């Protein structure tokens, strides 16, 4: 199955949209990450796999391909961990695909907790300009990201990836963050 989620990255001081596309298909179990990732992004596969296992989800025993588009801009840092985890869950049928007007940022610890990332404000500004209505970020980044939201975009702080999944499933809602 195929799924696509929205995330954001940094190009200099400017945020830019990144489509995190995941496809789980037949074939020998493997994980491929494409789209000009740096070493921190390439390592996200290991973080995501461990986090999924430790959160009680199943890592698909099939061929997984993840593309970070646009492919001509280098992606750096661990900011894509959370959207990558959600894309794999959605493409493997373990959750519904998130709404198209939602975006996700965050580094994963091996236990599934979220760690803060750098450059959230320019990414949140880009998300707001692109019409994103819900931005999910690590709790430590929420107040900074909320500065960009105004009334049009809600920023949802989360401490773990499970909190994000549960919120998307409508099980346990997250309260939006207030600006600083």
PAZA-903254 format. One record per residue (C-alpha): residue number from 1; residue in three letters; z negated, x negated, y negated. Coordinates in nm, 2 decimals. Each point is the difference from the previous one (the first is absolute). Layout:
<rs>
<r><seq>NUM</seq><type>ALA</type><Z>Z</Z><X>X</X><Y>Y</Y></r>
...
</rs>
This chain:
<rs>
<r><seq>1</seq><type>UNK</type><Z>0.00</Z><X>0.00</X><Y>0.00</Y></r>
<r><seq>2</seq><type>UNK</type><Z>0.06</Z><X>-0.10</X><Y>-0.36</Y></r>
<r><seq>3</seq><type>UNK</type><Z>-0.24</Z><X>0.04</X><Y>-0.30</Y></r>
<r><seq>4</seq><type>UNK</type><Z>0.00</Z><X>-0.13</X><Y>-0.36</Y></r>
<r><seq>5</seq><type>UNK</type><Z>-0.29</Z><X>-0.03</X><Y>-0.24</Y></r>
<r><seq>6</seq><type>UNK</type><Z>-0.02</Z><X>-0.12</X><Y>-0.36</Y></r>
<r><seq>7</seq><type>UNK</type><Z>-0.19</Z><X>-0.31</X><Y>-0.12</Y></r>
<r><seq>8</seq><type>UNK</type><Z>0.03</Z><X>-0.23</X><Y>-0.29</Y></r>
<r><seq>9</seq><type>UNK</type><Z>0.03</Z><X>-0.38</X><Y>-0.05</Y></r>
<r><seq>10</seq><type>UNK</type><Z>0.00</Z><X>-0.24</X><Y>-0.29</Y></r>
<r><seq>11</seq><type>UNK</type><Z>0.30</Z><X>-0.19</X><Y>-0.14</Y></r>
<r><seq>12</seq><type>UNK</type><Z>-0.15</Z><X>-0.22</X><Y>-0.26</Y></r>
<r><seq>13</seq><type>UNK</type><Z>-0.22</Z><X>0.22</X><Y>-0.21</Y></r>
<r><seq>14</seq><type>UNK</type><Z>0.19</Z><X>0.32</X><Y>0.08</Y></r>
<r><seq>15</seq><type>UNK</type><Z>-0.06</Z><X>0.25</X><Y>0.29</Y></r>
<r><seq>16</seq><type>UNK</type><Z>0.29</Z><X>0.12</X><Y>0.21</Y></r>
<r><seq>17</seq><type>UNK</type><Z>0.04</Z><X>0.26</X><Y>0.27</Y></r>
<r><seq>18</seq><type>UNK</type><Z>0.01</Z><X>-0.11</X><Y>0.36</Y></r>
<r><seq>19</seq><type>UNK</type><Z>0.11</Z><X>0.24</X><Y>0.28</Y></r>
<r><seq>20</seq><type>UNK</type><Z>-0.19</Z><X>-0.09</X><Y>0.32</Y></r>
<r><seq>21</seq><type>UNK</type><Z>0.23</Z><X>0.12</X><Y>0.28</Y></r>
<r><seq>22</seq><type>UNK</type><Z>-0.12</Z><X>-0.01</X><Y>0.36</Y></r>
<r><seq>23</seq><type>UNK</type><Z>0.20</Z><X>0.08</X><Y>0.32</Y></r>
<r><seq>24</seq><type>UNK</type><Z>-0.16</Z><X>0.02</X><Y>0.34</Y></r>
<r><seq>25</seq><type>UNK</type><Z>0.27</Z><X>-0.01</X><Y>0.27</Y></r>
<r><seq>26</seq><type>UNK</type><Z>0.06</Z><X>-0.08</X><Y>0.36</Y></r>
<r><seq>27</seq><type>UNK</type><Z>0.02</Z><X>-0.35</X><Y>0.14</Y></r>
<r><seq>28</seq><type>UNK</type><Z>-0.24</Z><X>-0.28</X><Y>0.06</Y></r>
<r><seq>29</seq><type>UNK</type><Z>-0.32</Z><X>0.00</X><Y>-0.20</Y></r>
<r><seq>30</seq><type>UNK</type><Z>0.06</Z><X>-0.20</X><Y>-0.32</Y></r>
<r><seq>31</seq><type>UNK</type><Z>-0.08</Z><X>0.01</X><Y>-0.37</Y></r>
<r><seq>32</seq><type>UNK</type><Z>0.26</Z><X>-0.10</X><Y>-0.26</Y></r>
<r><seq>33</seq><type>UNK</type><Z>-0.07</Z><X>0.00</X><Y>-0.38</Y></r>
<r><seq>34</seq><type>UNK</type><Z>0.30</Z><X>-0.04</X><Y>-0.22</Y></r>
<r><seq>35</seq><type>UNK</type><Z>0.07</Z><X>0.03</X><Y>-0.38</Y></r>
<r><seq>36</seq><type>UNK</type><Z>-0.07</Z><X>-0.35</X><Y>-0.13</Y></r>
<r><seq>37</seq><type>UNK</type><Z>-0.37</Z><X>-0.02</X><Y>0.08</Y></r>
<r><seq>38</seq><type>UNK</type><Z>-0.21</Z><X>-0.31</X><Y>-0.09</Y></r>
<r><seq>39</seq><type>UNK</type><Z>-0.25</Z><X>-0.14</X><Y>0.26</Y></r>
<r><seq>40</seq><type>UNK</type><Z>-0.28</Z><X>0.23</X><Y>-0.11</Y></r>
<r><seq>41</seq><type>UNK</type><Z>0.22</Z><X>0.30</X><Y>0.05</Y></r>
<r><seq>42</seq><type>UNK</type><Z>0.13</Z><X>-0.13</X><Y>0.34</Y></r>
<r><seq>43</seq><type>UNK</type><Z>-0.36</Z><X>-0.03</X><Y>0.11</Y></r>
<r><seq>44</seq><type>UNK</type><Z>-0.07</Z><X>0.36</X><Y>-0.07</Y></r>
<r><seq>45</seq><type>UNK</type><Z>0.13</Z><X>0.10</X><Y>0.34</Y></r>
<r><seq>46</seq><type>UNK</type><Z>-0.30</Z><X>-0.17</X><Y>0.16</Y></r>
<r><seq>47</seq><type>UNK</type><Z>-0.24</Z><X>0.15</X><Y>-0.24</Y></r>
<r><seq>48</seq><type>UNK</type><Z>0.15</Z><X>0.35</X><Y>0.04</Y></r>
<r><seq>49</seq><type>UNK</type><Z>0.00</Z><X>-0.03</X><Y>0.38</Y></r>
<r><seq>50</seq><type>UNK</type><Z>-0.37</Z><X>-0.10</X><Y>0.02</Y></r>
<r><seq>51</seq><type>UNK</type><Z>-0.10</Z><X>0.26</X><Y>-0.26</Y></r>
<r><seq>52</seq><type>UNK</type><Z>0.18</Z><X>0.28</X><Y>0.19</Y></r>
<r><seq>53</seq><type>UNK</type><Z>-0.17</Z><X>-0.10</X><Y>0.32</Y></r>
<r><seq>54</seq><type>UNK</type><Z>-0.35</Z><X>-0.03</X><Y>-0.16</Y></r>
<r><seq>55</seq><type>UNK</type><Z>0.05</Z><X>0.34</X><Y>-0.17</Y></r>
<r><seq>56</seq><type>UNK</type><Z>0.08</Z><X>0.17</X><Y>0.33</Y></r>
<r><seq>57</seq><type>UNK</type><Z>0.38</Z><X>0.04</X><Y>-0.04</Y></r>
<r><seq>58</seq><type>UNK</type><Z>0.25</Z><X>-0.12</X><Y>0.25</Y></r>
<r><seq>59</seq><type>UNK</type><Z>0.24</Z><X>-0.28</X><Y>-0.08</Y></r>
<r><seq>60</seq><type>UNK</type><Z>0.34</Z><X>0.11</X><Y>0.13</Y></r>
<r><seq>61</seq><type>UNK</type><Z>0.11</Z><X>-0.19</X><Y>0.31</Y></r>
<r><seq>62</seq><type>UNK</type><Z>0.36</Z><X>0.02</X><Y>-0.12</Y></r>
<r><seq>63</seq><type>UNK</type><Z>0.23</Z><X>-0.18</X><Y>-0.24</Y></r>
<r><seq>64</seq><type>UNK</type><Z>-0.12</Z><X>0.04</X><Y>-0.36</Y></r>
<r><seq>65</seq><type>UNK</type><Z>0.21</Z><X>-0.10</X><Y>-0.30</Y></r>
<r><seq>66</seq><type>UNK</type><Z>-0.13</Z><X>0.02</X><Y>-0.35</Y></r>
<r><seq>67</seq><type>UNK</type><Z>0.22</Z><X>-0.05</X><Y>-0.30</Y></r>
<r><seq>68</seq><type>UNK</type><Z>-0.14</Z><X>-0.06</X><Y>-0.35</Y></r>
<r><seq>69</seq><type>UNK</type><Z>0.28</Z><X>0.12</X><Y>-0.24</Y></r>
<r><seq>70</seq><type>UNK</type><Z>0.16</Z><X>-0.12</X><Y>-0.22</Y></r>
<r><seq>71</seq><type>UNK</type><Z>0.07</Z><X>-0.29</X><Y>0.22</Y></r>
<r><seq>72</seq><type>UNK</type><Z>0.12</Z><X>-0.23</X><Y>-0.28</Y></r>
<r><seq>73</seq><type>UNK</type><Z>-0.34</Z><X>-0.03</X><Y>-0.18</Y></r>
<r><seq>74</seq><type>UNK</type><Z>-0.27</Z><X>-0.22</X><Y>0.16</Y></r>
<r><seq>75</seq><type>UNK</type><Z>-0.31</Z><X>0.19</X><Y>0.11</Y></r>
<r><seq>76</seq><type>UNK</type><Z>-0.33</Z><X>-0.19</X><Y>-0.03</Y></r>
<r><seq>77</seq><type>UNK</type><Z>-0.36</Z><X>0.05</X><Y>0.08</Y></r>
<r><seq>78</seq><type>UNK</type><Z>-0.19</Z><X>0.24</X><Y>0.23</Y></r>
<r><seq>79</seq><type>UNK</type><Z>0.06</Z><X>0.31</X><Y>-0.22</Y></r>
<r><seq>80</seq><type>UNK</type><Z>0.23</Z><X>0.15</X><Y>0.27</Y></r>
<r><seq>81</seq><type>UNK</type><Z>-0.26</Z><X>0.01</X><Y>0.28</Y></r>
<r><seq>82</seq><type>UNK</type><Z>-0.11</Z><X>0.36</X><Y>-0.05</Y></r>
<r><seq>83</seq><type>UNK</type><Z>0.35</Z><X>0.15</X><Y>-0.04</Y></r>
<r><seq>84</seq><type>UNK</type><Z>0.12</Z><X>-0.20</X><Y>0.30</Y></r>
<r><seq>85</seq><type>UNK</type><Z>-0.28</Z><X>0.14</X><Y>0.21</Y></r>
<r><seq>86</seq><type>UNK</type><Z>0.07</Z><X>0.36</X><Y>-0.12</Y></r>
<r><seq>87</seq><type>UNK</type><Z>0.38</Z><X>-0.05</X><Y>0.07</Y></r>
<r><seq>88</seq><type>UNK</type><Z>-0.07</Z><X>-0.11</X><Y>0.35</Y></r>
<r><seq>89</seq><type>UNK</type><Z>-0.23</Z><X>0.29</X><Y>0.06</Y></r>
<r><seq>90</seq><type>UNK</type><Z>0.25</Z><X>0.25</X><Y>-0.13</Y></r>
<r><seq>91</seq><type>UNK</type><Z>0.30</Z><X>-0.15</X><Y>0.18</Y></r>
<r><seq>92</seq><type>UNK</type><Z>-0.19</Z><X>-0.01</X><Y>0.33</Y></r>
<r><seq>93</seq><type>UNK</type><Z>-0.10</Z><X>0.37</X><Y>-0.04</Y></r>
<r><seq>94</seq><type>UNK</type><Z>-0.37</Z><X>-0.06</X><Y>-0.05</Y></r>
<r><seq>95</seq><type>UNK</type><Z>0.00</Z><X>0.16</X><Y>-0.34</Y></r>
<r><seq>96</seq><type>UNK</type><Z>0.23</Z><X>0.21</X><Y>-0.22</Y></r>
<r><seq>97</seq><type>UNK</type><Z>0.21</Z><X>-0.19</X><Y>-0.26</Y></r>
<r><seq>98</seq><type>UNK</type><Z>-0.19</Z><X>-0.01</X><Y>-0.33</Y></r>
<r><seq>99</seq><type>UNK</type><Z>0.15</Z><X>0.20</X><Y>-0.30</Y></r>
<r><seq>100</seq><type>UNK</type><Z>0.29</Z><X>-0.16</X><Y>-0.18</Y></r>
<r><seq>101</seq><type>UNK</type><Z>-0.19</Z><X>-0.01</X><Y>-0.33</Y></r>
<r><seq>102</seq><type>UNK</type><Z>-0.29</Z><X>-0.21</X><Y>0.15</Y></r>
<r><seq>103</seq><type>UNK</type><Z>-0.02</Z><X>-0.38</X><Y>-0.01</Y></r>
<r><seq>104</seq><type>UNK</type><Z>-0.23</Z><X>-0.25</X><Y>0.17</Y></r>
<r><seq>105</seq><type>UNK</type><Z>-0.14</Z><X>-0.35</X><Y>-0.08</Y></r>
<r><seq>106</seq><type>UNK</type><Z>-0.26</Z><X>-0.21</X><Y>0.18</Y></r>
<r><seq>107</seq><type>UNK</type><Z>-0.09</Z><X>-0.29</X><Y>0.22</Y></r>
<r><seq>108</seq><type>UNK</type><Z>-0.15</Z><X>0.07</X><Y>0.34</Y></r>
<r><seq>109</seq><type>UNK</type><Z>-0.29</Z><X>-0.18</X><Y>0.16</Y></r>
<r><seq>110</seq><type>UNK</type><Z>0.02</Z><X>-0.02</X><Y>0.38</Y></r>
<r><seq>111</seq><type>UNK</type><Z>-0.26</Z><X>0.28</X><Y>0.03</Y></r>
<r><seq>112</seq><type>UNK</type><Z>0.22</Z><X>0.24</X><Y>-0.21</Y></r>
<r><seq>113</seq><type>UNK</type><Z>-0.20</Z><X>-0.03</X><Y>-0.32</Y></r>
<r><seq>114</seq><type>UNK</type><Z>0.20</Z><X>-0.04</X><Y>-0.32</Y></r>
<r><seq>115</seq><type>UNK</type><Z>-0.02</Z><X>-0.31</X><Y>-0.22</Y></r>
<r><seq>116</seq><type>UNK</type><Z>0.10</Z><X>0.00</X><Y>-0.37</Y></r>
<r><seq>117</seq><type>UNK</type><Z>0.33</Z><X>-0.15</X><Y>-0.10</Y></r>
<r><seq>118</seq><type>UNK</type><Z>0.13</Z><X>-0.17</X><Y>-0.32</Y></r>
<r><seq>119</seq><type>UNK</type><Z>0.23</Z><X>0.15</X><Y>-0.25</Y></r>
<r><seq>120</seq><type>UNK</type><Z>-0.09</Z><X>0.37</X><Y>0.05</Y></r>
<r><seq>121</seq><type>UNK</type><Z>0.04</Z><X>0.10</X><Y>-0.37</Y></r>
<r><seq>122</seq><type>UNK</type><Z>0.38</Z><X>-0.09</X><Y>-0.03</Y></r>
<r><seq>123</seq><type>UNK</type><Z>0.06</Z><X>0.15</X><Y>0.34</Y></r>
<r><seq>124</seq><type>UNK</type><Z>-0.18</Z><X>0.32</X><Y>-0.10</Y></r>
<r><seq>125</seq><type>UNK</type><Z>0.19</Z><X>0.02</X><Y>-0.33</Y></r>
<r><seq>126</seq><type>UNK</type><Z>0.33</Z><X>-0.03</X><Y>0.20</Y></r>
<r><seq>127</seq><type>UNK</type><Z>-0.12</Z><X>0.27</X><Y>0.24</Y></r>
<r><seq>128</seq><type>UNK</type><Z>-0.09</Z><X>0.24</X><Y>-0.29</Y></r>
<r><seq>129</seq><type>UNK</type><Z>0.34</Z><X>-0.07</X><Y>-0.16</Y></r>
<r><seq>130</seq><type>UNK</type><Z>0.17</Z><X>0.08</X><Y>0.33</Y></r>
<r><seq>131</seq><type>UNK</type><Z>-0.17</Z><X>0.34</X><Y>0.03</Y></r>
<r><seq>132</seq><type>UNK</type><Z>-0.25</Z><X>-0.09</X><Y>0.27</Y></r>
<r><seq>133</seq><type>UNK</type><Z>-0.27</Z><X>0.28</X><Y>0.00</Y></r>
<r><seq>134</seq><type>UNK</type><Z>-0.25</Z><X>-0.16</X><Y>0.24</Y></r>
<r><seq>135</seq><type>UNK</type><Z>-0.08</Z><X>-0.37</X><Y>0.02</Y></r>
<r><seq>136</seq><type>UNK</type><Z>-0.23</Z><X>-0.12</X><Y>0.28</Y></r>
<r><seq>137</seq><type>UNK</type><Z>-0.17</Z><X>-0.34</X><Y>-0.07</Y></r>
<r><seq>138</seq><type>UNK</type><Z>-0.30</Z><X>-0.20</X><Y>0.12</Y></r>
<r><seq>139</seq><type>UNK</type><Z>-0.32</Z><X>0.13</X><Y>-0.17</Y></r>
<r><seq>140</seq><type>UNK</type><Z>-0.05</Z><X>-0.32</X><Y>-0.20</Y></r>
<r><seq>141</seq><type>UNK</type><Z>0.35</Z><X>0.05</X><Y>-0.16</Y></r>
<r><seq>142</seq><type>UNK</type><Z>-0.04</Z><X>0.37</X><Y>-0.08</Y></r>
<r><seq>143</seq><type>UNK</type><Z>-0.13</Z><X>-0.01</X><Y>-0.35</Y></r>
<r><seq>144</seq><type>UNK</type><Z>0.26</Z><X>-0.25</X><Y>-0.11</Y></r>
<r><seq>145</seq><type>UNK</type><Z>0.28</Z><X>0.20</X><Y>0.16</Y></r>
<r><seq>146</seq><type>UNK</type><Z>-0.13</Z><X>0.33</X><Y>-0.16</Y></r>
<r><seq>147</seq><type>UNK</type><Z>0.06</Z><X>-0.15</X><Y>-0.34</Y></r>
<r><seq>148</seq><type>UNK</type><Z>0.38</Z><X>0.04</X><Y>0.07</Y></r>
<r><seq>149</seq><type>UNK</type><Z>-0.02</Z><X>0.35</X><Y>0.14</Y></r>
<r><seq>150</seq><type>UNK</type><Z>-0.07</Z><X>0.22</X><Y>-0.29</Y></r>
<r><seq>151</seq><type>UNK</type><Z>0.02</Z><X>0.37</X><Y>0.10</Y></r>
<r><seq>152</seq><type>UNK</type><Z>0.32</Z><X>-0.03</X><Y>0.21</Y></r>
<r><seq>153</seq><type>UNK</type><Z>-0.13</Z><X>-0.24</X><Y>0.27</Y></r>
<r><seq>154</seq><type>UNK</type><Z>-0.32</Z><X>0.02</X><Y>0.19</Y></r>
<r><seq>155</seq><type>UNK</type><Z>-0.15</Z><X>-0.33</X><Y>0.14</Y></r>
<r><seq>156</seq><type>UNK</type><Z>-0.19</Z><X>0.03</X><Y>0.32</Y></r>
<r><seq>157</seq><type>UNK</type><Z>-0.25</Z><X>-0.27</X><Y>0.09</Y></r>
<r><seq>158</seq><type>UNK</type><Z>-0.06</Z><X>-0.08</X><Y>0.37</Y></r>
<r><seq>159</seq><type>UNK</type><Z>-0.22</Z><X>-0.24</X><Y>0.19</Y></r>
<r><seq>160</seq><type>UNK</type><Z>0.19</Z><X>0.01</X><Y>0.33</Y></r>
<r><seq>161</seq><type>UNK</type><Z>0.34</Z><X>0.09</X><Y>0.12</Y></r>
<r><seq>162</seq><type>UNK</type><Z>-0.16</Z><X>0.28</X><Y>0.21</Y></r>
<r><seq>163</seq><type>UNK</type><Z>-0.12</Z><X>0.17</X><Y>-0.33</Y></r>
<r><seq>164</seq><type>UNK</type><Z>0.37</Z><X>0.00</X><Y>-0.12</Y></r>
<r><seq>165</seq><type>UNK</type><Z>0.13</Z><X>0.14</X><Y>0.33</Y></r>
<r><seq>166</seq><type>UNK</type><Z>-0.28</Z><X>0.27</X><Y>0.01</Y></r>
<r><seq>167</seq><type>UNK</type><Z>0.08</Z><X>0.09</X><Y>-0.36</Y></r>
<r><seq>168</seq><type>UNK</type><Z>0.37</Z><X>0.03</X><Y>0.07</Y></r>
<r><seq>169</seq><type>UNK</type><Z>-0.07</Z><X>0.22</X><Y>0.30</Y></r>
<r><seq>170</seq><type>UNK</type><Z>-0.22</Z><X>0.22</X><Y>-0.22</Y></r>
<r><seq>171</seq><type>UNK</type><Z>-0.32</Z><X>-0.07</X><Y>0.21</Y></r>
<r><seq>172</seq><type>UNK</type><Z>-0.21</Z><X>-0.18</X><Y>-0.26</Y></r>
<r><seq>173</seq><type>UNK</type><Z>0.12</Z><X>0.01</X><Y>-0.36</Y></r>
<r><seq>174</seq><type>UNK</type><Z>-0.03</Z><X>-0.30</X><Y>-0.23</Y></r>
<r><seq>175</seq><type>UNK</type><Z>-0.12</Z><X>0.05</X><Y>-0.36</Y></r>
<r><seq>176</seq><type>UNK</type><Z>0.24</Z><X>-0.14</X><Y>-0.27</Y></r>
<r><seq>177</seq><type>UNK</type><Z>-0.12</Z><X>-0.30</X><Y>-0.20</Y></r>
<r><seq>178</seq><type>UNK</type><Z>-0.07</Z><X>0.02</X><Y>-0.37</Y></r>
<r><seq>179</seq><type>UNK</type><Z>0.13</Z><X>-0.27</X><Y>-0.24</Y></r>
<r><seq>180</seq><type>UNK</type><Z>-0.23</Z><X>-0.27</X><Y>-0.11</Y></r>
</rs>
